[in-house]
């Protein structure tokens, strides 16, 4: 899956520059059939869940829900930073 990642970098005048780059991230999608509906959720991120009448619809809905949660989390994070100087870096773990 490809999602957009926004990074804020300080330029030489201490002004924010916003740029966008694509990053591929992998998550574990779990699907369960209950009656005539399929529910789905992302194992690693609480709150990312959906449903659909078909498995295909549930998969599409889950992708959209994940993108919305990631975008919202980024926006809330940036808003809470205010004008503070922050450091962003990649973090990799093997789990």
DRENKE-861540 format. One record per residue: residue number from 1; x, y, z of N, C-alpha, C in turn. Coordinates in Angstrom, 2 decimals, m for minus. Layout:
NUM;X;Y;Z;X;Y;Z;X;Y;Z
...
END
This chain:
1;0.84;m1.16;0.00;0.00;0.00;0.00;0.89;1.23;0.00
2;0.49;2.24;m0.71;1.24;3.49;m0.75;0.42;4.57;m0.08
3;1.05;5.27;0.84;0.39;6.39;1.50;1.27;7.61;1.35
4;0.69;8.77;1.52;1.47;10.00;1.43;1.98;10.38;2.81
5;3.22;10.77;2.88;3.82;11.21;4.12;4.24;12.66;3.96
6;3.86;13.50;4.88;4.22;14.90;4.83;5.27;15.18;5.88
7;6.32;15.84;5.48;7.40;16.19;6.40;7.56;17.70;6.42
8;7.82;18.24;7.60;8.10;19.66;7.73;9.59;19.80;8.02
9;10.24;20.62;7.25;11.68;20.83;7.39;11.92;22.31;7.60
10;12.87;22.66;8.45;13.22;24.06;8.67;14.23;24.48;7.61
11;13.95;25.60;6.95;14.94;26.10;6.00;15.89;27.05;6.72
12;16.78;27.69;5.99;17.80;28.54;6.60;17.22;29.77;7.30
13;16.03;30.19;6.92;15.39;31.34;7.56;14.48;30.91;8.70
14;14.57;29.66;9.11;13.76;29.08;10.18;12.27;29.08;9.84
15;11.94;29.02;8.55;10.55;28.93;8.11;10.24;27.48;7.77
16;8.99;27.11;7.91;8.58;25.74;7.59;8.44;25.57;6.09
17;8.94;24.47;5.59;8.74;24.06;4.21;8.00;22.73;4.27
18;6.87;22.65;3.61;6.07;21.43;3.61;6.29;20.73;2.29
19;6.70;19.49;2.35;6.83;18.72;1.12;6.26;17.33;1.34
20;5.98;16.68;0.25;5.28;15.41;0.29;6.12;14.35;m0.42
21;6.19;13.17;0.17;6.85;12.06;m0.50;6.05;10.80;m0.24
22;6.13;9.86;m1.16;5.40;8.61;m1.00;6.24;7.61;m0.24
23;5.58;6.90;0.64;6.23;5.83;1.39;5.33;4.60;1.32
24;5.93;3.47;1.19;5.18;2.23;1.22;5.28;1.66;2.63
25;4.15;1.35;3.20;4.11;0.77;4.54;3.25;m0.48;4.49
26;3.58;m1.43;5.30;2.80;m2.67;5.35;2.14;m2.80;6.71
27;0.87;m3.18;6.67;0.10;m3.41;7.87;m0.59;m4.77;7.74
28;m1.05;m5.29;8.86;m1.76;m6.56;8.85;m3.26;m6.30;8.85
29;m3.92;m6.64;7.76;m5.38;m6.51;7.65;m6.01;m7.84;8.06
30;m7.02;m7.77;8.91;m7.73;m8.96;9.36;m9.19;m8.83;8.93
31;m9.72;m9.87;8.32;m11.11;m9.87;7.85;m11.86;m11.03;8.48
32;m13.13;m10.76;8.82;m13.96;m11.79;9.46;m15.37;m11.70;8.87
33;m15.91;m12.82;8.48;m17.28;m12.85;7.95;m18.24;m13.11;9.11
34;m19.24;m12.23;9.22;m20.30;m12.38;10.23;m21.63;m12.27;9.52
35;m22.31;m13.39;9.37;m23.57;m13.38;8.63;m23.32;m13.01;7.19
36;m23.99;m11.97;6.72;m23.83;m11.53;5.33;m22.78;m10.42;5.17
37;m22.18;m10.01;6.26;m21.22;m8.89;6.23;m19.81;m9.37;6.53
38;m18.86;m8.58;6.03;m17.45;m8.79;6.36;m16.99;m7.60;7.19
39;m16.30;m7.86;8.27;m15.68;m6.78;9.03;m14.18;m6.89;8.82
40;m13.51;m5.77;8.95;m12.07;m5.77;8.77;m11.43;m4.74;9.68
41;m10.20;m5.00;10.09;m9.46;m4.06;10.92;m7.97;m4.21;10.68
42;m7.24;m3.19;11.08;m5.78;m3.21;10.99;m5.25;m3.60;12.37
43;m4.52;m4.68;12.41;m4.04;m5.23;13.67;m3.15;m4.27;14.45
44;m2.32;m3.50;13.75;m1.32;m2.65;14.40;m1.84;m1.30;14.86
45;m3.00;m0.87;14.36;m3.49;0.48;14.67;m4.91;0.41;15.19
46;m5.10;0.60;16.50;m6.45;0.58;17.05;m7.32;1.66;16.40
47;m8.58;1.33;16.17;m9.52;2.30;15.62;m9.66;2.26;14.12
48;m8.80;1.53;13.44;m8.93;1.39;11.99;m9.72;0.12;11.72
49;m11.02;0.30;11.50;m11.88;m0.85;11.23;m13.02;m0.43;10.32
50;m13.64;m1.41;9.71;m14.69;m1.13;8.74;m15.54;m2.38;8.53
51;m16.47;m2.27;7.61;m17.27;m3.42;7.20;m17.67;m3.26;5.75
52;m18.12;m4.35;5.16;m18.59;m4.32;3.77;m19.48;m5.51;3.50
53;m20.31;m5.38;2.48;m21.20;m6.48;2.12;m20.44;m7.62;1.45
54;m19.30;m7.29;0.83;m18.44;m8.30;0.22;m17.04;m8.12;0.76
55;m16.21;m9.13;0.57;m14.81;m9.03;1.00;m14.10;m7.92;0.23
56;m14.39;m7.80;m1.05;m13.77;m6.74;m1.86;m14.14;m5.37;m1.32
57;m15.42;m5.17;m1.00;m15.86;m3.89;m0.45;m15.21;m3.61;0.90
58;m15.11;m4.62;1.75;m14.47;m4.45;3.05;m12.99;m4.06;2.88
59;m12.31;m4.68;1.92;m10.90;m4.34;1.67;m10.75;m2.90;1.20
60;m11.62;m2.47;0.29;m11.57;m1.08;m0.19;m11.86;m0.11;0.94
61;m12.87;m0.41;1.74;m13.22;0.45;2.86;m12.10;0.53;3.89
62;m11.42;m0.59;4.12;m10.33;m0.61;5.10;m9.15;0.23;4.64
63;m8.83;0.16;3.36;m7.76;1.01;2.83;m8.09;2.49;3.05
64;m9.33;2.86;2.75;m9.75;4.25;2.93;m9.69;4.65;4.41
65;m10.17;3.77;5.30;m10.14;4.07;6.73;m8.72;4.25;7.22
66;m7.80;3.40;6.77;m6.40;3.51;7.17;m5.79;4.82;6.70
67;m6.02;5.18;5.46;m5.48;6.43;4.94;m6.02;7.63;5.71
68;m7.31;7.60;6.04;m7.90;8.71;6.79;m7.32;8.81;8.20
69;m7.13;7.69;8.87;m6.55;7.71;10.22;m5.11;8.20;10.18
70;m4.31;7.73;9.22;m2.92;8.18;9.13;m2.84;9.68;8.85
71;m3.69;10.16;7.95;m3.69;11.59;7.63;m4.13;12.41;8.84
72;m5.16;11.97;9.52;m5.65;12.69;10.70;m4.61;12.71;11.80
73;m3.95;11.58;12.04;m2.91;11.53;13.07;m1.77;12.49;12.74
74;m1.38;12.58;11.46;m0.33;13.52;11.06;m0.76;14.95;11.31
75;m1.99;15.29;10.92;m2.48;16.65;11.11;m2.55;17.02;12.59
76;m3.04;16.11;13.42;m3.11;16.38;14.86;m1.73;16.52;15.47
77;m0.80;15.71;15.00;0.58;15.79;15.50;1.20;17.15;15.16
78;1.03;17.57;13.91;1.59;18.87;13.50;0.93;20.02;14.25
79;m0.37;19.91;14.47;m1.08;20.97;15.18;m0.58;21.08;16.62
80;m0.31;19.96;17.26;0.15;19.99;18.66;1.58;20.49;18.79
81;2.34;20.44;17.69;3.73;20.93;17.74;3.80;22.44;17.82
82;2.80;23.11;17.26;2.83;24.57;17.24;4.03;25.06;16.46
83;4.72;26.02;17.02;5.90;26.60;16.36;7.20;25.98;16.87
84;7.11;24.91;17.63;8.30;24.27;18.19;9.14;23.61;17.11
85;10.43;23.59;17.32;11.34;22.87;16.44;11.25;21.39;16.78
86;10.97;20.57;15.80;10.82;19.14;16.03;11.78;18.36;15.14
87;12.06;17.16;15.52;12.89;16.27;14.73;12.03;15.08;14.32
88;12.04;14.78;13.04;11.32;13.60;12.53;12.35;12.65;11.98
89;12.16;11.37;12.25;13.05;10.36;11.70;12.31;9.05;11.56
90;12.81;8.22;10.69;12.25;6.88;10.52;12.64;6.02;11.70
91;11.77;5.14;12.07;12.03;4.20;13.16;11.65;2.81;12.67
92;12.59;1.92;12.71;12.34;0.54;12.24;12.51;m0.41;13.43
93;11.59;m1.34;13.52;11.68;m2.39;14.54;11.35;m3.72;13.88
94;11.89;m4.77;14.40;11.55;m6.11;13.95;10.69;m6.74;15.03
95;9.45;m7.06;14.68;8.54;m7.59;15.70;7.97;m8.93;15.23
END
